[in-house]
Amino acid sequence: MRPHRTLLRSRDGIGHVQLDWAPAPGTAGYVVLRADHYEGPYAPLHPRPVLPPYADTHAEAGRGYWYRIAPRTAEGPQPPLPGPVRGCALAPGSEPARVRVRVDAGTPHRPAHLTGDGARALVTATTAVTAADGGAIEVRLVSAAPDRPGAAPVPVLGRHVTVEIAGLEPGSPYRLRADAPGCEPTAYPGPDGLVRTTLALPPPGRRTLRLARDRSRPHPASAKEDSGP
């Protein structure tokens, strides 16, 4: 076997510790191990191998832990890699943590860009173009903790997700629909061609946001020209 080398990184987040690393080729997944002390003993956080990033949502806020990862290859389970890292979950603030999702309407098939507390580990996003809805852009948001499958919602893990859709025609009316309250039905991109809206995403939870040109409404500039002086 070739030597397995990767750098494990940790980030303290609200209600979780986020772990990230670069998977080595030929690796089916990794088992994340946690200990109260650097020397161990280390115990697995989940029964099956996972791929990065990973969120430890069972970490007690304000308490430090040590983490290691053990690769799973075609030859079977491998020993934990050297170099444990430390992490500590943060206590919640006065409002849910925030994640930003940015999508470019000019290249809707490219992966969405996620940033913020828990992005990619707690909150994931995929985009699609739905021809049945007049070429609408659909953004699907999923909030899930990998170590809490099928568990009841955990309020501290909730996120406010701001979705930004760029590359739109400035000033043109767009229909904006979401399977959640708080979303305006019509949006008008500004001079930067950007539409922005924020949705509450509880864990576990799913939200779908759809945006399409509203052909029933005139362009504001056209309506002003038709009205005359």
Backbone torsions as a table, in degrees:
resi	resn	phi	psi	omega
1	MET	NA	143.9	174.4
2	ARG	-73.7	148.9	176.4
3	PRO	-59.9	136.7	-178.7
4	HIS	-96.3	115.8	-178.1
5	ARG	-126.4	128.2	172.3
6	THR	-160.2	155.2	-176.9
7	LEU	-105.5	118.4	177.5
8	LEU	-84.6	130.8	-180.0
9	ARG	-123.9	147.3	178.6
10	SER	-126.1	151.2	176.7
11	ARG	-140.7	127.8	179.2
12	ASP	-77.3	123.5	179.6
13	GLY	-124.4	169.2	179.1
14	ILE	-70.4	115.2	178.4
15	GLY	78.0	5.5	-177.9
16	HIS	-162.6	165.4	169.0
17	VAL	-116.4	123.8	-178.5
18	GLN	-95.9	129.6	179.4
19	LEU	-116.4	138.5	-178.9
20	ASP	-143.1	149.0	178.1
21	TRP	-162.9	167.7	179.2
22	ALA	-97.4	115.0	-179.6
23	PRO	-64.0	141.9	177.2
24	ALA	-83.9	146.3	178.6
25	PRO	-57.0	140.7	178.6
26	GLY	82.5	6.9	-179.9
27	THR	-98.1	126.9	-178.0
28	ALA	-78.6	-21.0	-178.6
29	GLY	164.4	-177.5	-177.3
30	TYR	-136.8	146.0	171.7
31	VAL	-99.4	126.4	179.1
32	VAL	-90.5	127.8	-178.2
33	LEU	-113.7	145.5	-178.8
34	ARG	-135.2	146.9	178.2
35	ALA	-142.9	157.5	176.1
36	ASP	-80.6	-20.4	-178.0
37	HIS	-131.1	155.8	-179.7
38	TYR	-56.6	-40.7	-176.7
39	GLU	-75.4	-14.7	-178.0
40	GLY	102.2	-166.3	6.3
41	PRO	-76.9	149.0	179.8
42	TYR	-98.7	134.5	-179.8
43	ALA	-123.7	144.1	-179.9
44	PRO	-68.6	145.4	179.4
45	LEU	-91.7	-11.5	-176.1
46	HIS	-154.0	155.3	-175.6
47	PRO	-79.7	-23.3	-174.5
48	ARG	-118.6	152.9	177.7
49	PRO	-63.6	147.9	179.8
50	VAL	-129.3	166.6	174.1
51	LEU	-112.3	155.9	-177.6
52	PRO	-74.4	159.1	-4.3
53	PRO	-80.5	162.3	-178.0
54	TYR	-130.4	139.8	179.7
55	ALA	-115.4	119.8	173.1
56	ASP	-85.2	100.3	-177.4
57	THR	-96.0	4.8	175.2
58	HIS	-98.3	5.3	179.0
59	ALA	-73.1	135.4	178.8
60	GLU	-79.9	130.2	-177.3
61	ALA	-59.2	133.1	178.4
62	GLY	84.3	-0.8	-178.9
63	ARG	-110.3	130.0	-178.2
64	GLY	-84.7	145.3	178.3
65	TYR	-133.6	164.3	174.2
66	TRP	-117.3	141.4	-174.6
67	TYR	-128.0	145.0	171.3
68	ARG	-138.4	164.7	176.4
69	ILE	-128.8	144.9	179.4
70	ALA	-123.4	119.7	-177.2
71	PRO	-73.7	153.6	173.3
72	ARG	-119.2	118.4	-177.3
73	THR	-118.4	-177.1	178.0
74	ALA	-62.0	-25.3	178.6
75	GLU	-81.2	-6.6	179.5
76	GLY	112.9	-169.1	-179.9
77	PRO	-63.5	141.8	179.3
78	GLN	-114.0	160.5	178.8
79	PRO	-64.2	156.2	176.9
80	PRO	-59.5	145.3	178.4
81	LEU	-76.1	153.0	179.1
82	PRO	-72.5	167.4	174.8
83	GLY	83.6	63.6	175.8
84	PRO	-65.2	153.4	178.0
85	VAL	-121.2	158.4	-176.6
86	ARG	-105.7	147.4	177.3
87	GLY	-148.6	155.4	-179.1
88	CYS	-147.1	121.0	178.9
89	ALA	-70.2	143.6	-179.7
90	LEU	-94.3	149.5	176.7
91	ALA	-73.6	151.3	-179.0
92	PRO	-68.8	153.6	177.1
93	GLY	-94.9	-156.4	-177.5
94	SER	-78.3	-14.9	178.7
95	GLU	-145.9	161.9	-178.6
96	PRO	-59.0	151.4	176.3
97	ALA	-64.2	162.5	-173.5
98	ARG	-118.6	143.8	175.0
99	VAL	-129.7	140.2	178.1
100	ARG	-114.2	132.3	177.6
101	VAL	-117.8	123.2	-179.2
102	ARG	-118.1	130.1	-179.0
103	VAL	-126.4	140.9	177.4
104	ASP	-105.3	117.5	-179.3
105	ALA	-64.5	-23.7	178.3
106	GLY	-71.7	-26.3	178.4
107	THR	-133.7	67.8	-173.4
108	PRO	-67.4	-17.8	-178.6
109	HIS	-84.8	-7.7	176.0
110	ARG	-75.9	149.8	-180.0
111	PRO	-60.0	144.4	175.8
112	ALA	-67.8	149.7	179.6
113	HIS	-99.7	118.0	-176.8
114	LEU	-111.0	135.7	174.7
115	THR	-139.9	159.9	177.1
116	GLY	117.2	-178.0	-174.7
117	ASP	-74.1	111.0	-179.7
118	GLY	90.9	6.2	179.5
119	ALA	-61.9	133.1	179.5
120	ARG	76.0	-29.1	178.5
121	ALA	-90.3	-46.0	177.3
122	LEU	-99.9	-33.7	-177.3
123	VAL	-122.6	127.2	175.2
124	THR	-121.5	158.2	-178.6
125	ALA	-143.7	138.5	174.0
126	THR	-128.8	152.4	179.8
127	THR	-122.3	154.3	178.6
128	ALA	-154.4	159.2	174.8
129	VAL	-111.2	120.8	-177.6
130	THR	-101.7	106.7	-178.2
131	ALA	-65.4	-27.9	-178.2
132	ALA	-68.3	-17.1	-178.6
133	ASP	-112.3	36.5	176.2
134	GLY	68.4	36.4	179.3
135	GLY	73.5	31.9	-178.6
136	ALA	-70.2	150.0	173.8
137	ILE	-94.2	129.1	-178.2
138	GLU	-117.3	125.6	177.7
139	VAL	-112.5	119.9	-178.6
140	ARG	-107.8	122.3	-178.3
141	LEU	-108.3	138.2	178.6
142	VAL	-132.5	131.8	175.1
143	SER	-117.2	120.6	-178.3
144	ALA	-155.1	143.6	174.7
145	ALA	-101.0	123.8	-175.0
146	PRO	-64.1	-22.6	-179.5
147	ASP	-102.4	15.0	175.6
148	ARG	-131.1	56.3	-177.6
149	PRO	-64.7	125.5	177.4
150	GLY	68.5	13.7	-177.2
151	ALA	-79.9	164.9	176.7
152	ALA	-69.4	157.3	-179.9
153	PRO	-57.3	143.8	176.5
154	VAL	-117.1	106.7	-173.2
155	PRO	-53.6	-36.8	-176.6
156	VAL	-64.9	-19.8	-179.6
157	LEU	-91.7	1.1	177.6
158	GLY	-66.1	151.5	-178.4
159	ARG	-135.0	146.2	166.6
160	HIS	-95.3	116.9	-176.1
161	VAL	-106.1	118.2	175.8
162	THR	-95.7	118.6	-179.9
163	VAL	-100.4	125.1	177.0
164	GLU	-115.4	124.8	177.0
165	ILE	-113.7	114.5	-177.1
166	ALA	-103.7	173.0	176.6
167	GLY	79.5	22.2	-180.0
168	LEU	-96.2	167.0	180.0
169	GLU	-79.1	118.8	-176.9
170	PRO	-57.9	134.1	175.5
171	GLY	82.0	-12.7	-179.1
172	SER	-77.2	144.3	179.6
173	PRO	-77.9	138.0	177.5
174	TYR	-128.9	141.5	173.6
175	ARG	-84.3	129.5	-178.4
176	LEU	-122.5	116.8	-179.0
177	ARG	-125.8	141.6	177.7
178	ALA	-145.3	146.0	177.8
179	ASP	-85.1	47.2	178.6
180	ALA	-157.7	149.8	178.5
181	PRO	-70.3	163.4	175.6
182	GLY	92.2	11.1	-178.3
183	CYS	-112.1	122.7	179.1
184	GLU	-67.8	141.9	-176.4
185	PRO	-72.4	-25.7	-178.6
186	THR	-127.4	137.2	-179.8
187	ALA	-128.6	142.6	177.3
188	TYR	-122.0	109.9	178.9
189	PRO	-61.1	144.7	177.4
190	GLY	-79.9	-170.3	-179.7
191	PRO	-58.0	-23.4	179.5
192	ASP	-85.6	1.1	179.2
193	GLY	68.4	32.2	-173.4
194	LEU	-119.5	136.3	171.2
195	VAL	-117.0	135.4	-177.0
196	ARG	-133.6	135.6	174.4
197	THR	-147.8	152.4	-177.3
198	THR	-118.7	133.1	-179.3
199	LEU	-123.6	147.2	173.1
200	ALA	-85.2	131.1	-176.7
201	LEU	-126.9	98.0	179.4
202	PRO	-80.5	156.0	177.2
203	PRO	-103.3	137.5	-13.0
204	PRO	-75.2	148.7	-178.5
205	GLY	-167.2	161.8	179.0
206	ARG	-137.3	143.1	174.7
207	ARG	-138.3	143.5	176.8
208	THR	-125.4	126.8	179.6
209	LEU	-114.7	128.5	-179.7
210	ARG	-121.9	135.9	179.0
211	LEU	-132.9	130.8	179.5
212	ALA	-148.5	154.9	176.8
213	ARG	-61.0	136.5	178.1
214	ASP	-97.0	96.9	-177.1
215	ARG	-72.8	-15.6	-177.8
216	SER	-80.1	-13.3	-179.6
217	ARG	-109.9	137.1	178.4
218	PRO	-74.8	154.8	172.9
219	HIS	-64.5	133.0	-178.7
220	PRO	-50.8	-39.5	-179.6
221	ALA	-67.1	-38.8	179.6
222	SER	-67.1	-41.3	-179.8
223	ALA	-63.5	-36.1	179.3
224	LYS	-68.6	-37.3	178.3
225	GLU	-67.6	-39.0	-177.9
226	ASP	-69.3	-25.9	-178.0
227	SER	-74.0	-15.2	177.9
228	GLY	78.7	-177.8	-177.7
229	PRO	-71.2	NA	NA
